[in-house]
Amino acid sequence: GLLMSAARGRAIDIWGLTIFPALPETSWLSNVAGAIHETAPWFLVALVALHIGAALKHHVVDRDATLARMTSSRIAPRER
């Protein structure tokens, strides 16, 4: 988001302090940063869903202690 705004010629200010300076207007850079800004959240959501699915697979299909180790403050005994 910072790069997208800066590439459109806008500086990023917080409470009067410039934290990211404006860049010369560069449409291609703004477009690339915008595409990444739109795509990255969906990629992260898919990654979290995959992680949750893998944890549930270990619990339901494999019936091992992986989920118990992840959710418990106590260390579950390791299966051999």
C-alpha positions in Angstrom: 0.0 0.0 0.0 2.9 2.4 0.8 4.6 1.7 -2.5 1.3 2.0 -4.4 0.6 5.4 -2.9 4.2 6.7 -3.3 4.3 5.6 -6.9 1.2 7.7 -7.5 3.1 10.8 -6.2 1.7 10.9 -2.7 3.9 11.0 0.4 2.8 9.0 3.4 2.5 11.2 6.5 1.6 10.2 10.0 1.0 13.0 12.5 2.8 15.4 10.3 5.9 13.2 9.9 6.7 11.9 6.4 7.4 8.2 6.9 7.5 7.4 3.2 8.4 10.0 0.6 6.5 10.5 -2.6 8.1 9.0 -5.7 7.9 10.4 -9.2 4.6 9.2 -10.7 5.2 5.8 -12.1 2.1 4.1 -13.4 3.6 0.6 -14.0 5.0 0.5 -10.4 1.7 1.7 -9.0 -0.1 -1.0 -11.0 2.2 -3.8 -9.9 2.0 -2.7 -6.3 -1.8 -2.5 -6.6 -2.0 -6.0 -8.0 0.2 -7.4 -5.2 -1.9 -5.4 -2.7 -5.1 -7.1 -4.0 -3.6 -10.6 -4.3 -1.5 -11.0 -1.1 -4.4 -11.1 1.4 -6.1 -13.9 -0.6 -2.9 -15.8 -0.7 -2.4 -15.4 3.1 -6.0 -16.6 3.7 -5.4 -19.7 1.6 -2.2 -20.4 3.4 -4.0 -20.1 6.8 -6.8 -22.4 5.5 -4.3 -24.9 4.3 -2.5 -24.9 7.7 -5.8 -25.4 9.6 -6.7 -28.2 7.2 -3.4 -29.9 7.7 -3.8 -29.7 11.5 -7.3 -31.2 11.3 -6.0 -33.9 8.9 -3.5 -34.9 11.6 -6.2 -35.0 14.2 -9.0 -36.8 12.3 -7.2 -38.9 9.7 -3.8 -39.7 11.2 -5.1 -39.6 14.8 -1.7 -38.3 16.1 -0.9 -35.8 18.8 0.0 -32.9 16.5 -3.1 -30.8 17.2 -2.9 -31.6 20.9 0.7 -30.3 21.0 -0.3 -27.2 19.1 -3.3 -26.3 21.3 -2.1 -27.4 24.8 0.2 -25.6 27.2 1.4 -29.0 28.3 3.7 -31.1 26.0 1.9 -34.2 24.8 3.9 -37.4 24.7 5.4 -38.2 21.4 4.1 -41.2 19.5 6.7 -43.6 18.0 
